[in-house]
């Protein structure tokens, strides 16, 4: 159950390079009762362009309230660099970032938290476990109070 209309308005930036995974993630987030707007970016460069209102998003203002679901293993610019850029930029650093990736290496997890991710979720390989994890994530996200971006 969402907290208020203000939090309902939080836009989710889904950064995932595999279109089939992005579709599965979005559909299972919806099954988890997430009603927020979802914007997709297919790689780290697209994500940064969206966040910084450049490229195809030039002149389009970024939403006031934003949360990023970020894959780490992507082409062009990887998720680690996207996370570093978000957390180093005063205008972006308050944006919550949930890493959503297949990597479950302890060093990768620790590194993501060291850089500043707010949560780290490993995508299960088996479909049923994947679906349940993403639906649970959707339910979790509906409960988050997300600050307005700078």
LINLINRA-V120935 format. One record per residue. N is the residue number from 1. RES is the residue in one small letter. PSI is psi in degrees with one decimal (none if undefined). D_CENTER is the distance of its C-alpha to the mean C-alpha in Angstrom with 2 decimals. Layout:
{{N RES PSI D_CENTER} {N RES PSI D_CENTER}}
//
This chain:
{{1 x 117.4 19.97} {2 x 151.9 18.07} {3 x -53.7 19.64} {4 x 170.6 20.65} {5 x -32.3 20.23} {6 x -42.3 18.74} {7 x -27.7 15.73} {8 x -30.4 15.72} {9 x -4.5 15.11} {10 x 124.3 11.62} {11 x 138.4 9.68} {12 x 122.9 6.24} {13 x 109.6 5.09} {14 x 112.6 4.68} {15 x 102.2 5.95} {16 x 125.8 8.72} {17 x -18.9 12.35} {18 x 110.4 14.21} {19 x -38.3 14.85} {20 x -39.8 16.27} {21 x -41.5 13.33} {22 x -42.2 11.04} {23 x -44.9 13.91} {24 x -41.1 14.28} {25 x -49.0 10.78} {26 x -44.6 11.14} {27 x -37.4 14.72} {28 x -29.6 14.24} {29 x -42.1 11.74} {30 x -39.7 14.61} {31 x -26.4 17.13} {32 x 11.8 15.57} {33 x 19.4 16.55} {34 x 118.1 13.31} {35 x 2.4 14.86} {36 x 153.8 12.38} {37 x 141.2 12.15} {38 x 127.5 9.52} {39 x 135.9 9.57} {40 x 141.5 9.26} {41 x 132.3 9.70} {42 x -4.7 11.83} {43 x 174.3 11.89} {44 x -35.1 11.27} {45 x -45.4 14.08} {46 x -39.7 12.83} {47 x -47.2 9.56} {48 x -37.6 12.05} {49 x -43.0 14.47} {50 x -48.9 12.36} {51 x -31.8 11.62} {52 x 9.1 15.29} {53 x 54.7 16.82} {54 x 178.1 18.61} {55 x -134.3 19.57} {56 x -11.4 19.24} {57 x 10.1 17.50} {58 x 132.6 20.40} {59 x -6.6 21.99} {60 x 116.5 19.28} {61 x 143.8 18.16} {62 x 145.2 14.56} {63 x 152.1 14.03} {64 x -34.2 15.36} {65 x 122.2 12.63} {66 x 144.8 8.94} {67 x 139.0 5.78} {68 x 128.8 2.60} {69 x 114.8 1.29} {70 x 119.9 4.23} {71 x 149.8 7.69} {72 x -36.9 10.55} {73 x 93.6 13.41} {74 x 157.8 13.44} {75 x 173.4 16.35} {76 x -75.9 17.32} {77 x 125.3 15.07} {78 x 168.4 13.38} {79 x -30.8 10.15} {80 x -44.4 12.55} {81 x -36.6 13.94} {82 x -46.6 10.80} {83 x -44.6 10.16} {84 x -43.9 13.91} {85 x -44.9 14.04} {86 x -48.7 11.61} {87 x -15.1 13.52} {88 x -15.0 16.82} {89 x 119.4 16.73} {90 x -30.3 18.35} {91 x -15.9 16.87} {92 x -21.9 13.19} {93 x -22.2 13.50} {94 x -12.2 13.25} {95 x 122.2 9.70} {96 x 137.6 8.06} {97 x 121.0 5.66} {98 x 115.6 5.37} {99 x 128.3 6.63} {100 x 98.0 7.26} {101 x 166.4 10.38} {102 x -11.0 14.07} {103 x 123.2 15.40} {104 x 21.3 17.19} {105 x 128.0 19.49} {106 x -38.1 20.25} {107 x -39.7 20.44} {108 x -42.6 16.93} {109 x -48.9 15.61} {110 x -41.9 17.94} {111 x -43.5 17.06} {112 x -42.7 13.31} {113 x -37.9 14.56} {114 x -37.3 17.29} {115 x -30.8 15.12} {116 x 14.9 13.29} {117 x 152.1 10.15} {118 x -23.0 10.35} {119 x 156.2 10.08} {120 x 118.5 10.44} {121 x 126.7 10.70} {122 x 129.0 12.97} {123 x 118.3 13.15} {124 x 154.8 16.83} {125 x -43.8 19.13} {126 x 139.2 21.24} {127 x -49.5 20.16} {128 x -44.1 21.20} {129 x -38.8 19.43} {130 x -51.0 16.20} {131 x -44.9 16.65} {132 x -40.1 17.53} {133 x -46.2 14.64} {134 x -38.1 12.04} {135 x -41.9 14.42} {136 x -39.5 14.64} {137 x -42.1 10.94} {138 x -42.8 11.36} {139 x -41.7 14.42} {140 x -45.6 12.99} {141 x -33.3 10.39} {142 x -18.9 13.53} {143 x -10.3 15.28} {144 x 138.1 13.17} {145 x 112.5 14.92} {146 x 127.6 12.66} {147 x 155.2 14.82} {148 x 142.0 15.62} {149 x 156.0 14.67} {150 x none 17.82}}
//
